[in-house]
Amino acid sequence: MILAHARQRSMPSNAHLLAATVADALGVSDHTPRPPADAIRAWIGGRVSICSLL
């Protein structure tokens, strides 16, 4: 039981895997030491401010 719990904690969650996959698809995963979710937020934030100017 303890081993199964330790194995679960060491495996990335689905949310982390999704964020890493999306960051890789956007091309931002290799350009920053930030966590993938933060890089995605920054990427989206830059697009939203550009779209609001149009």
PyMOL commands that set and color helices and strands:
alter all, ss='L'
color gray80, all
select helices_A, chain A and resi 2-10+14-26+36-53
alter helices_A, ss='H'
color red, helices_A
deselect
rebuild
show_as cartoon
